[in-house]
Amino acid sequence: MSNKPLPQYYRKAYQDFSGGLNDFLSPLTIKQNQFTTLTNALVNNRNILEKTNGYSLDGSPFPGTATCFPRTMVNYRRGSAVDKLIVCGLDTGNANETYKIDTKETDGTGTYSYVCHTTGTAAFTNANTAVVGTSTVWLSHLKAGDKIKSSAHADSAYGEIATVNSDTSITLSAVYSGATVAATTYNARIILHKDYIPQSVVFNNNCIISNGSDKMMTYNNTTLNTITDTDAPRAPFIEPHKSRLFAATSSTLYWSAANDETTWDAASLEPIFPNDSGSICAIKSFGDSILVFKDSGRIYQVMGSFDQDSIGYVDYIRKLDIPSNIGNIAGFTPVVHDDNKIYFLAQTGLYSLDQRGTLNKISWDVDNLVSSVAIRPGTTAAKSYPYNSKTQWDAGTHSGTIARTSG
C-alpha cells in the first residue's frame, strides 16, 4: 500500500464523534464515528471538545546557540491588565565569565525585551566610563557584571558595570558607546550566575526569581529589584504558601513575612532533618502543608501556623510513608497538577502523590526509557538527562548518546 497522502478531494471531515477515541484498532477497520488520534483540540472544563490553534513559534528570546536555552519560565499575571511570559536564559552575548543569565519578558507577540531595574534617572557621557544617578539605589541592587544603558539608546549601547561606587555612581568596564544624555530614564539588567538554575514564581502580584547564589529578585511590572533584607536566604527553591513566600536551601526551610517577599526574620526557619544524608531538591505547596523533597528519595510534610502571627512557626514535620527504594528524586521535577496530585521523576520511574500521601508509580510503560536516564543530586545545575561517560557527567556536557549509567 502506498504511503502517499490522499488528495484533498478524497478527504472527508467527520462531524459525528459519537464513537469516541479508538487507538486499539487498525485505522483500516475503524468505524465512521470513531477517530484514532486527537490533535489541536482539548476538552474544556464543561467536558466539551474545543478546537485549538496548536503551537506556533514565539520568537527567540536569546541567541540561538546550543548553550542559550531558557533556564526558567513563568506566566506572570497581575490582575487583568498584566499577562506576560517571563524567561530567564543564558545569553552568550554577555562577555562576563561569571554572570551570563538574563531575564526577558513577552506579552505573547513574539517580541522579547529585557526586564530591568529602573529606579531614578541616570546621566551617560559618550566615550566615558562614569554613570551618574539621581534618586538611584544602585549600591543595594546592582553589582559588577550587570549592564546599564540609557533607555533612549538601543540594546547595543549596554555597558558592563565594573564597580558600583555608591547609590548614585557607577563605573563601566569600557567607555559608553551611546550618545551623551543628561539625567534620563535608564535600564539596568541584573544578570545572574551562569552555574545556577533560577526558579520563578508569582507571589503578592510580583514575579520572584531566585537561584541559590545571587540575591532574590522581585519584579512588579515596572522595575526589577533585588531583595536586600540580610535575613533573606539565597535559596535555589521558592514556593508561595499560605500568604508567605517559602524558600529552601540544602537542608533548611525559610519563610517570609506575610504578603511581603522583601521582609524576612532570622527566626523564621526550620531545619528539615539535616542529618538524613539527603539534600532538599524541591518544595511544593500541597493542600495545607509544604512538601519537602530530598534527593535521597525522602519526602517530608511540613505543617505550621504560618497565618496567625508575624513570625509563623512549624507545628510538626513528618516523613511520608513511601517505599524506600524509589531511588534519587530529580531536582526541580515535582509539579502539582489539576487533579490534586503531585507528579515527580525518581530514579526508578515517574510517580504521583495524592493528598492522602499515597504514592503510585505511573511509568510502567516507559521504564525502559527512565532506566537510561542518569540522575545525580548536585548543588548547582540539576542534571536529569542521559550521558555516555562519567567525564561528561562531571563536566556537565552531553554528546547526545544514551547510556544506562553515568560511569
C-alpha positions as a Markdown table, in Angstrom:
| # | Residue | x | y | z |
|---|---|---|---|---|
| 1 | Met | 0.0 | 0.0 | 0.0 |
| 2 | Ser | 1.3 | 3.4 | -0.9 |
| 3 | Asn | 2.2 | 6.0 | 1.8 |
| 4 | Lys | 1.3 | 8.8 | -0.5 |
| 5 | Pro | -1.1 | 11.3 | 1.2 |
| 6 | Leu | -4.7 | 11.3 | -0.2 |
| 7 | Pro | -5.5 | 14.3 | -2.3 |
| 8 | Gln | -7.6 | 17.0 | -0.7 |
| 9 | Tyr | -10.8 | 16.0 | -2.6 |
| 10 | Tyr | -10.6 | 12.4 | -1.2 |
| 11 | Arg | -10.5 | 13.6 | 2.4 |
| 12 | Lys | -13.7 | 13.7 | 4.5 |
| 13 | Ala | -14.4 | 15.8 | 7.6 |
| 14 | Tyr | -16.3 | 13.7 | 10.2 |
| 15 | Gln | -18.7 | 15.7 | 12.3 |
| 16 | Asp | -20.0 | 12.6 | 14.2 |
| 17 | Phe | -17.6 | 11.7 | 17.0 |
| 18 | Ser | -20.0 | 9.6 | 19.0 |
| 19 | Gly | -17.8 | 6.6 | 18.7 |
| 20 | Gly | -15.1 | 8.3 | 20.7 |
| 21 | Leu | -11.3 | 7.7 | 20.6 |
| 22 | Asn | -10.2 | 4.3 | 19.4 |
| 23 | Asp | -6.5 | 3.8 | 19.3 |
| 24 | Phe | -6.5 | 0.0 | 19.6 |
| 25 | Leu | -8.0 | -0.9 | 16.2 |
| 26 | Ser | -6.3 | -0.6 | 12.8 |
| 27 | Pro | -7.2 | 2.6 | 11.0 |
| 28 | Leu | -8.3 | 0.4 | 8.2 |
| 29 | Thr | -11.2 | -1.0 | 10.2 |
| 30 | Ile | -12.1 | 2.0 | 12.3 |
| 31 | Lys | -15.8 | 3.0 | 12.3 |
| 32 | Gln | -17.0 | 6.2 | 10.7 |
| 33 | Asn | -17.9 | 7.8 | 14.0 |
| 34 | Gln | -14.5 | 7.0 | 15.7 |
| 35 | Phe | -11.1 | 8.5 | 15.5 |
| 36 | Thr | -7.6 | 7.3 | 16.3 |
| 37 | Thr | -5.9 | 10.5 | 17.2 |
| 38 | Leu | -6.9 | 13.9 | 18.5 |
| 39 | Thr | -4.7 | 16.9 | 17.6 |
| 40 | Asn | -5.2 | 20.7 | 18.0 |
| 41 | Ala | -8.2 | 20.1 | 20.3 |
| 42 | Leu | -8.9 | 19.9 | 24.0 |
| 43 | Val | -11.7 | 19.0 | 26.4 |
| 44 | Asn | -12.7 | 22.1 | 28.4 |
| 45 | Asn | -14.0 | 22.2 | 32.0 |
| 46 | Arg | -17.5 | 21.6 | 30.8 |
| 47 | Asn | -16.4 | 18.4 | 29.0 |
| 48 | Ile | -17.0 | 19.9 | 25.6 |
| 49 | Leu | -14.5 | 19.4 | 22.8 |
| 50 | Glu | -12.9 | 22.6 | 21.6 |
| 51 | Lys | -10.6 | 23.3 | 18.7 |
| 52 | Thr | -7.2 | 24.9 | 19.5 |
| 53 | Asn | -4.8 | 26.6 | 17.2 |
| 54 | Gly | -1.9 | 24.3 | 18.0 |
| 55 | Tyr | 1.7 | 25.6 | 18.6 |
| 56 | Ser | 3.5 | 28.4 | 16.9 |
| 57 | Leu | 7.0 | 29.8 | 17.2 |
| 58 | Asp | 7.1 | 32.6 | 19.7 |
| 59 | Gly | 10.3 | 34.3 | 18.7 |
| 60 | Ser | 13.8 | 33.7 | 20.2 |
| 61 | Pro | 14.4 | 35.5 | 23.5 |
| 62 | Phe | 18.1 | 34.6 | 23.5 |
| 63 | Pro | 20.7 | 33.9 | 20.8 |
| 64 | Gly | 20.1 | 30.6 | 19.1 |
| 65 | Thr | 23.3 | 28.8 | 20.2 |
| 66 | Ala | 23.5 | 25.4 | 21.9 |
| 67 | Thr | 24.1 | 26.9 | 25.4 |
| 68 | Cys | 21.4 | 29.7 | 25.2 |
| 69 | Phe | 18.4 | 27.6 | 26.2 |
| 70 | Pro | 15.9 | 29.1 | 28.8 |
| 71 | Arg | 16.5 | 28.1 | 32.4 |
| 72 | Thr | 13.1 | 29.0 | 33.8 |
| 73 | Met | 9.7 | 30.3 | 32.6 |
| 74 | Val | 6.7 | 31.6 | 34.4 |
| 75 | Asn | 3.4 | 33.1 | 33.4 |
| 76 | Tyr | 3.3 | 36.4 | 35.2 |
| 77 | Arg | -0.3 | 37.7 | 35.7 |
| 78 | Arg | -1.1 | 40.8 | 37.7 |
| 79 | Gly | -4.8 | 41.4 | 37.9 |
| 80 | Ser | -6.5 | 41.6 | 34.5 |
| 81 | Ala | -4.0 | 44.1 | 32.9 |
| 82 | Val | -0.8 | 42.1 | 33.0 |
| 83 | Asp | -0.3 | 38.7 | 31.4 |
| 84 | Lys | 3.3 | 38.1 | 30.4 |
| 85 | Leu | 5.8 | 35.3 | 30.0 |
| 86 | Ile | 9.0 | 35.8 | 32.0 |
| 87 | Val | 12.0 | 33.9 | 30.8 |
| 88 | Cys | 15.5 | 33.5 | 32.2 |
| 89 | Gly | 18.2 | 32.2 | 30.0 |
| 90 | Leu | 21.9 | 32.1 | 29.4 |
| 91 | Asp | 23.0 | 34.8 | 26.9 |
| 92 | Thr | 26.3 | 34.2 | 25.3 |
| 93 | Gly | 26.3 | 37.9 | 24.4 |
| 94 | Asn | 27.3 | 38.6 | 28.0 |
| 95 | Ala | 31.1 | 38.6 | 27.9 |
| 96 | Asn | 31.4 | 38.4 | 31.7 |
| 97 | Glu | 32.8 | 35.0 | 32.7 |
| 98 | Thr | 30.5 | 34.5 | 35.7 |
| 99 | Tyr | 27.3 | 36.5 | 35.1 |
| 100 | Lys | 25.5 | 35.4 | 31.9 |
| 101 | Ile | 21.8 | 34.6 | 32.7 |
| 102 | Asp | 19.5 | 37.4 | 31.7 |
| 103 | Thr | 15.7 | 37.9 | 32.3 |
| 104 | Lys | 13.3 | 38.9 | 29.5 |
| 105 | Glu | 9.6 | 39.2 | 29.0 |
| 106 | Thr | 7.0 | 39.0 | 26.3 |
| 107 | Asp | 3.3 | 39.6 | 26.0 |
| 108 | Gly | 2.8 | 36.8 | 23.5 |
| 109 | Thr | 3.7 | 38.8 | 20.4 |
| 110 | Gly | 7.0 | 37.0 | 19.9 |
| 111 | Thr | 8.9 | 40.2 | 20.8 |
| 112 | Tyr | 11.1 | 39.9 | 23.9 |
| 113 | Ser | 12.5 | 42.8 | 26.0 |
| 114 | Tyr | 14.9 | 42.8 | 29.0 |
| 115 | Val | 13.4 | 43.0 | 32.5 |
| 116 | Cys | 15.3 | 45.8 | 34.2 |
| 117 | His | 16.0 | 47.8 | 37.3 |
| 118 | Thr | 14.8 | 51.4 | 36.5 |
| 119 | Thr | 14.6 | 53.3 | 39.8 |
| 120 | Gly | 15.6 | 57.0 | 39.5 |
| 121 | Thr | 17.4 | 58.6 | 36.5 |
| 122 | Ala | 20.9 | 58.4 | 35.1 |
| 123 | Ala | 23.3 | 60.6 | 33.1 |
| 124 | Phe | 25.6 | 59.0 | 30.5 |
| 125 | Thr | 28.6 | 60.5 | 28.7 |
| 126 | Asn | 29.8 | 59.3 | 25.3 |
| 127 | Ala | 33.3 | 57.8 | 25.4 |
| 128 | Asn | 33.4 | 57.9 | 29.2 |
| 129 | Thr | 33.1 | 55.2 | 31.9 |
| 130 | Ala | 31.3 | 57.3 | 34.5 |
| 131 | Val | 27.5 | 57.0 | 35.0 |
| 132 | Val | 25.8 | 59.4 | 37.5 |
| 133 | Gly | 22.5 | 58.7 | 39.1 |
| 134 | Thr | 19.8 | 60.8 | 40.6 |
| 135 | Ser | 17.4 | 59.3 | 43.2 |
| 136 | Thr | 19.0 | 55.9 | 42.4 |
| 137 | Val | 19.7 | 53.0 | 44.8 |
| 138 | Trp | 22.4 | 51.2 | 42.9 |
| 139 | Leu | 24.6 | 50.1 | 45.8 |
| 140 | Ser | 21.7 | 47.9 | 47.1 |
| 141 | His | 20.5 | 46.4 | 43.7 |
| 142 | Leu | 23.3 | 46.4 | 41.2 |
| 143 | Lys | 26.8 | 44.7 | 41.1 |
| 144 | Ala | 29.8 | 44.3 | 38.9 |
| 145 | Gly | 28.8 | 42.2 | 35.9 |
| 146 | Asp | 25.4 | 43.8 | 35.5 |
| 147 | Lys | 24.7 | 46.0 | 32.4 |
| 148 | Ile | 23.2 | 49.5 | 32.1 |
| 149 | Lys | 22.2 | 52.0 | 29.3 |
| 150 | Ser | 20.0 | 55.0 | 28.7 |
| 151 | Ser | 16.5 | 54.0 | 27.8 |
| 152 | Ala | 16.9 | 56.3 | 24.8 |
| 153 | His | 19.6 | 54.1 | 23.3 |
| 154 | Ala | 19.5 | 50.7 | 21.5 |
| 155 | Asp | 20.4 | 47.5 | 23.3 |
| 156 | Ser | 23.8 | 47.6 | 21.6 |
| 157 | Ala | 24.7 | 50.5 | 24.0 |
| 158 | Tyr | 24.5 | 48.4 | 27.1 |
| 159 | Gly | 27.8 | 48.8 | 29.1 |
| 160 | Glu | 29.0 | 46.3 | 31.6 |
| 161 | Ile | 29.4 | 47.6 | 35.2 |
| 162 | Ala | 32.9 | 47.3 | 36.6 |
| 163 | Thr | 32.2 | 48.8 | 40.0 |
| 164 | Val | 29.2 | 50.2 | 41.9 |
| 165 | Asn | 30.8 | 53.1 | 43.8 |
| 166 | Ser | 27.7 | 54.4 | 45.6 |
| 167 | Asp | 23.9 | 54.6 | 45.2 |
| 168 | Thr | 24.5 | 57.3 | 42.6 |
| 169 | Ser | 27.8 | 56.4 | 40.9 |
| 170 | Ile | 28.8 | 53.6 | 38.6 |
| 171 | Thr | 32.0 | 52.9 | 36.7 |
| 172 | Leu | 31.7 | 50.9 | 33.4 |
| 173 | Ser | 34.3 | 48.4 | 32.3 |
| 174 | Ala | 34.6 | 50.2 | 28.9 |
| 175 | Val | 33.6 | 53.6 | 27.7 |
| 176 | Tyr | 29.9 | 54.2 | 26.9 |
| 177 | Ser | 29.1 | 53.8 | 23.2 |
| 178 | Gly | 25.9 | 55.7 | 23.2 |
| 179 | Ala | 25.4 | 59.5 | 22.8 |
| 180 | Thr | 25.7 | 61.8 | 25.8 |
| 181 | Val | 22.5 | 62.3 | 27.7 |
| 182 | Ala | 21.6 | 64.2 | 30.8 |
| 183 | Ala | 19.6 | 62.7 | 33.6 |
| 184 | Thr | 17.0 | 60.4 | 32.0 |
| 185 | Thr | 15.3 | 57.1 | 32.4 |
| 186 | Tyr | 17.6 | 54.1 | 32.1 |
| 187 | Asn | 17.6 | 50.3 | 32.0 |
| 188 | Ala | 19.9 | 48.2 | 34.2 |
| 189 | Arg | 20.0 | 44.4 | 33.7 |
| 190 | Ile | 20.6 | 42.4 | 36.8 |
| 191 | Ile | 22.4 | 39.3 | 35.4 |
| 192 | Leu | 22.6 | 36.0 | 37.3 |
| 193 | His | 25.4 | 33.5 | 37.9 |
| 194 | Lys | 25.7 | 31.1 | 34.9 |
| 195 | Asp | 26.2 | 28.0 | 37.0 |
| 196 | Tyr | 22.9 | 28.1 | 39.0 |
| 197 | Ile | 19.4 | 27.4 | 37.7 |
| 198 | Pro | 16.9 | 30.2 | 38.6 |
| 199 | Gln | 13.4 | 29.4 | 39.8 |
| 200 | Ser | 10.5 | 31.8 | 39.4 |
| 201 | Val | 7.0 | 32.1 | 41.0 |
| 202 | Val | 4.3 | 34.7 | 41.2 |
| 203 | Phe | 3.6 | 35.9 | 44.7 |
| 204 | Asn | 1.9 | 39.0 | 46.1 |
| 205 | Asn | 1.3 | 40.2 | 42.5 |
| 206 | Asn | 5.1 | 40.2 | 41.8 |
| 207 | Cys | 7.3 | 37.8 | 39.9 |
| 208 | Ile | 10.0 | 36.4 | 42.3 |
| 209 | Ile | 13.3 | 34.9 | 40.9 |
| 210 | Ser | 15.9 | 33.0 | 43.0 |
| 211 | Asn | 18.8 | 30.8 | 42.0 |
| 212 | Gly | 20.6 | 29.9 | 45.3 |
| 213 | Ser | 23.6 | 32.0 | 44.6 |
| 214 | Asp | 22.5 | 35.6 | 44.0 |
| 215 | Lys | 20.1 | 37.8 | 45.9 |
| 216 | Met | 16.4 | 37.0 | 45.3 |
| 217 | Met | 14.8 | 39.4 | 42.8 |
| 218 | Thr | 11.3 | 40.8 | 42.7 |
| 219 | Tyr | 9.6 | 42.3 | 39.6 |
| 220 | Asn | 6.4 | 44.4 | 39.9 |
| 221 | Asn | 5.9 | 45.0 | 36.1 |
| 222 | Thr | 7.8 | 48.4 | 36.5 |
| 223 | Thr | 11.2 | 47.7 | 37.9 |
| 224 | Leu | 13.3 | 44.7 | 38.9 |
| 225 | Asn | 14.8 | 44.9 | 42.4 |
| 226 | Thr | 16.9 | 42.6 | 44.5 |
| 227 | Ile | 15.6 | 41.7 | 47.9 |
| 228 | Thr | 18.0 | 43.4 | 50.3 |
| 229 | Asp | 17.0 | 42.0 | 53.7 |
| 230 | Thr | 20.1 | 40.4 | 55.1 |
| 231 | Asp | 17.9 | 37.6 | 56.6 |
| 232 | Ala | 16.6 | 36.6 | 53.1 |
| 233 | Pro | 18.1 | 33.3 | 52.1 |
| 234 | Arg | 19.9 | 32.8 | 48.8 |
| 235 | Ala | 17.8 | 29.7 | 48.0 |
| 236 | Pro | 17.6 | 27.5 | 44.9 |
| 237 | Phe | 13.9 | 26.6 | 45.7 |
| 238 | Ile | 11.0 | 29.0 | 46.3 |
| 239 | Glu | 7.2 | 28.4 | 46.6 |
| 240 | Pro | 4.2 | 30.5 | 47.7 |
| 241 | His | 2.2 | 29.0 | 50.6 |
| 242 | Lys | -0.4 | 30.5 | 53.0 |
| 243 | Ser | 0.3 | 34.2 | 52.2 |
| 244 | Arg | 4.1 | 33.7 | 52.6 |
| 245 | Leu | 7.0 | 33.0 | 50.3 |
| 246 | Phe | 8.9 | 29.9 | 51.3 |
| 247 | Ala | 12.5 | 29.2 | 50.3 |
| 248 | Ala | 14.8 | 26.2 | 50.8 |
| 249 | Thr | 18.5 | 25.6 | 50.8 |
| 250 | Ser | 20.0 | 22.2 | 51.0 |
| 251 | Ser | 18.7 | 21.4 | 54.5 |
| 252 | Thr | 16.6 | 24.4 | 55.8 |
| 253 | Leu | 13.2 | 25.8 | 55.1 |
| 254 | Tyr | 12.7 | 29.6 | 55.4 |
| 255 | Trp | 9.6 | 31.8 | 55.0 |
| 256 | Ser | 9.0 | 35.5 | 54.5 |
| 257 | Ala | 6.7 | 37.9 | 56.3 |
| 258 | Ala | 3.0 | 37.6 | 55.4 |
| 259 | Asn | 2.3 | 39.1 | 52.0 |
| 260 | Asp | 5.8 | 40.6 | 51.8 |
| 261 | Glu | 8.6 | 38.8 | 50.0 |
| 262 | Thr | 11.0 | 41.6 | 50.8 |
| 263 | Thr | 10.9 | 41.1 | 54.6 |
| 264 | Trp | 12.4 | 38.0 | 56.4 |
| 265 | Asp | 13.0 | 37.3 | 60.1 |
| 266 | Ala | 16.0 | 35.4 | 61.4 |
| 267 | Ala | 13.7 | 33.2 | 63.5 |
| 268 | Ser | 11.5 | 32.2 | 60.5 |
| 269 | Leu | 13.3 | 29.0 | 59.5 |
| 270 | Glu | 13.2 | 25.3 | 60.3 |
| 271 | Pro | 15.9 | 22.6 | 59.6 |
| 272 | Ile | 14.5 | 19.7 | 57.8 |
| 273 | Phe | 16.2 | 16.6 | 59.2 |
| 274 | Pro | 19.7 | 17.8 | 58.1 |
| 275 | Asn | 21.4 | 14.6 | 59.2 |
| 276 | Asp | 19.3 | 12.2 | 57.0 |
| 277 | Ser | 22.0 | 12.1 | 54.3 |
| 278 | Gly | 19.9 | 13.9 | 51.7 |
| 279 | Ser | 19.6 | 17.4 | 50.3 |
| 280 | Ile | 16.4 | 19.3 | 49.5 |
| 281 | Cys | 15.7 | 19.2 | 45.8 |
| 282 | Ala | 12.2 | 20.8 | 45.6 |
| 283 | Ile | 9.4 | 22.2 | 47.8 |
| 284 | Lys | 5.8 | 22.3 | 46.9 |
| 285 | Ser | 2.6 | 23.8 | 48.4 |
| 286 | Phe | 0.1 | 20.9 | 48.7 |
| 287 | Gly | -3.1 | 21.4 | 50.5 |
| 288 | Asp | -2.5 | 22.8 | 54.0 |
| 289 | Ser | 1.2 | 21.8 | 54.0 |
| 290 | Ile | 4.5 | 22.3 | 52.4 |
| 291 | Leu | 6.1 | 19.1 | 50.9 |
| 292 | Val | 9.9 | 19.0 | 51.1 |
| 293 | Phe | 11.5 | 16.6 | 48.6 |
| 294 | Lys | 15.0 | 15.3 | 49.2 |
| 295 | Asp | 17.2 | 13.9 | 46.5 |
| 296 | Ser | 17.8 | 10.7 | 48.6 |
| 297 | Gly | 14.1 | 9.7 | 48.0 |
| 298 | Arg | 12.6 | 11.1 | 51.2 |
| 299 | Ile | 9.5 | 13.4 | 51.2 |
| 300 | Tyr | 8.6 | 15.4 | 54.3 |
| 301 | Gln | 5.3 | 17.1 | 55.1 |
| 302 | Val | 5.6 | 20.4 | 57.0 |
| 303 | Met | 2.5 | 21.7 | 58.8 |
| 304 | Gly | 2.5 | 25.0 | 60.6 |
| 305 | Ser | 0.7 | 28.1 | 61.8 |
| 306 | Phe | 2.0 | 30.4 | 59.2 |
| 307 | Asp | -1.0 | 32.7 | 59.0 |
| 308 | Gln | -1.6 | 33.5 | 62.7 |
| 309 | Asp | 1.3 | 35.8 | 63.7 |
| 310 | Ser | 4.1 | 37.9 | 62.2 |
| 311 | Ile | 6.8 | 35.2 | 62.5 |
| 312 | Gly | 4.9 | 31.9 | 61.8 |
| 313 | Tyr | 6.1 | 28.6 | 63.2 |
| 314 | Val | 6.1 | 24.9 | 62.3 |
| 315 | Asp | 3.7 | 22.7 | 64.2 |
| 316 | Tyr | 5.2 | 19.3 | 63.1 |
| 317 | Ile | 7.2 | 17.6 | 60.4 |
| 318 | Arg | 6.6 | 14.0 | 59.4 |
| 319 | Lys | 8.3 | 11.8 | 56.9 |
| 320 | Leu | 5.7 | 10.4 | 54.4 |
| 321 | Asp | 5.4 | 6.6 | 54.5 |
| 322 | Ile | 6.6 | 5.8 | 51.0 |
| 323 | Pro | 8.8 | 3.0 | 49.7 |
| 324 | Ser | 12.5 | 3.4 | 50.4 |
| 325 | Asn | 13.5 | 2.0 | 47.0 |
| 326 | Ile | 12.3 | 4.7 | 44.7 |
| 327 | Gly | 15.9 | 6.0 | 44.4 |
| 328 | Asn | 17.1 | 9.5 | 43.9 |
| 329 | Ile | 14.5 | 12.2 | 43.2 |
| 330 | Ala | 15.4 | 14.5 | 40.3 |
| 331 | Gly | 15.6 | 18.1 | 41.4 |
| 332 | Phe | 13.0 | 20.7 | 40.1 |
| 333 | Thr | 10.8 | 17.9 | 38.7 |
| 334 | Pro | 7.8 | 17.9 | 41.2 |
| 335 | Val | 4.8 | 19.6 | 39.8 |
| 336 | Val | 1.2 | 20.0 | 41.2 |
| 337 | His | -1.4 | 19.0 | 38.6 |
| 338 | Asp | -5.1 | 20.0 | 38.3 |
| 339 | Asp | -6.1 | 16.5 | 39.5 |
| 340 | Asn | -4.8 | 17.4 | 43.0 |
| 341 | Lys | -1.7 | 15.2 | 42.7 |
| 342 | Ile | 2.0 | 15.9 | 42.6 |
| 343 | Tyr | 4.0 | 14.3 | 39.9 |
| 344 | Phe | 7.8 | 13.8 | 40.0 |
| 345 | Leu | 10.6 | 11.9 | 38.4 |
| 346 | Ala | 12.7 | 9.5 | 40.5 |
| 347 | Gln | 15.5 | 7.1 | 39.7 |
| 348 | Thr | 13.1 | 4.2 | 39.3 |
| 349 | Gly | 10.3 | 5.9 | 37.4 |
| 350 | Leu | 7.6 | 8.6 | 37.3 |
| 351 | Tyr | 5.4 | 8.8 | 40.4 |
| 352 | Ser | 2.2 | 10.6 | 41.5 |
| 353 | Leu | 1.4 | 11.5 | 45.1 |
| 354 | Asp | -2.1 | 12.3 | 46.3 |
| 355 | Gln | -3.2 | 14.4 | 49.3 |
| 356 | Arg | -3.6 | 11.3 | 51.4 |
| 357 | Gly | 0.1 | 10.6 | 51.0 |
| 358 | Thr | -0.5 | 7.6 | 48.7 |
| 359 | Leu | 2.3 | 7.1 | 46.2 |
| 360 | Asn | 1.7 | 5.5 | 42.8 |
| 361 | Lys | 4.1 | 4.6 | 40.1 |
| 362 | Ile | 2.7 | 5.7 | 36.8 |
| 363 | Ser | 5.6 | 4.9 | 34.4 |
| 364 | Trp | 5.4 | 1.1 | 33.9 |
| 365 | Asp | 5.2 | 1.6 | 30.2 |
| 366 | Val | 8.3 | 3.8 | 30.0 |
| 367 | Asp | 10.5 | 2.1 | 32.5 |
| 368 | Asn | 12.9 | 1.2 | 29.7 |
| 369 | Leu | 13.4 | 4.8 | 28.9 |
| 370 | Val | 13.6 | 6.0 | 32.6 |
| 371 | Ser | 16.3 | 3.4 | 33.4 |
| 372 | Ser | 18.6 | 5.0 | 30.8 |
| 373 | Val | 18.4 | 8.4 | 32.5 |
| 374 | Ala | 21.2 | 9.2 | 34.9 |
| 375 | Ile | 20.0 | 11.1 | 37.9 |
| 376 | Arg | 22.6 | 12.6 | 40.3 |
| 377 | Pro | 22.0 | 15.2 | 43.0 |
| 378 | Gly | 24.0 | 18.4 | 42.7 |
| 379 | Thr | 24.4 | 21.8 | 44.4 |
| 380 | Thr | 24.3 | 23.8 | 41.2 |
| 381 | Ala | 22.7 | 22.8 | 37.9 |
| 382 | Ala | 20.4 | 19.8 | 38.2 |
| 383 | Lys | 21.2 | 17.1 | 35.6 |
| 384 | Ser | 18.4 | 14.7 | 34.6 |
| 385 | Tyr | 19.3 | 13.6 | 31.1 |
| 386 | Pro | 21.5 | 10.8 | 29.6 |
| 387 | Tyr | 25.3 | 10.9 | 29.5 |
| 388 | Asn | 27.6 | 8.3 | 27.9 |
| 389 | Ser | 30.6 | 8.9 | 30.2 |
| 390 | Lys | 31.4 | 9.9 | 33.7 |
| 391 | Thr | 33.6 | 12.7 | 32.3 |
| 392 | Gln | 30.6 | 14.2 | 30.5 |
| 393 | Trp | 28.6 | 13.9 | 33.7 |
| 394 | Asp | 31.2 | 15.7 | 35.9 |
| 395 | Ala | 31.8 | 18.4 | 33.3 |
| 396 | Gly | 28.1 | 19.0 | 32.5 |
| 397 | Thr | 28.4 | 18.3 | 28.8 |
| 398 | His | 26.3 | 15.9 | 26.8 |
| 399 | Ser | 27.0 | 14.3 | 23.4 |
| 400 | Gly | 23.5 | 13.0 | 22.8 |
| 401 | Thr | 24.4 | 9.3 | 23.1 |
| 402 | Ile | 22.2 | 7.5 | 25.6 |
| 403 | Ala | 23.9 | 5.3 | 28.2 |
| 404 | Arg | 22.4 | 3.4 | 31.1 |
| 405 | Thr | 24.9 | 4.6 | 33.7 |
| 406 | Ser | 26.9 | 7.7 | 34.3 |
| 407 | Gly | 30.1 | 5.8 | 34.7 |
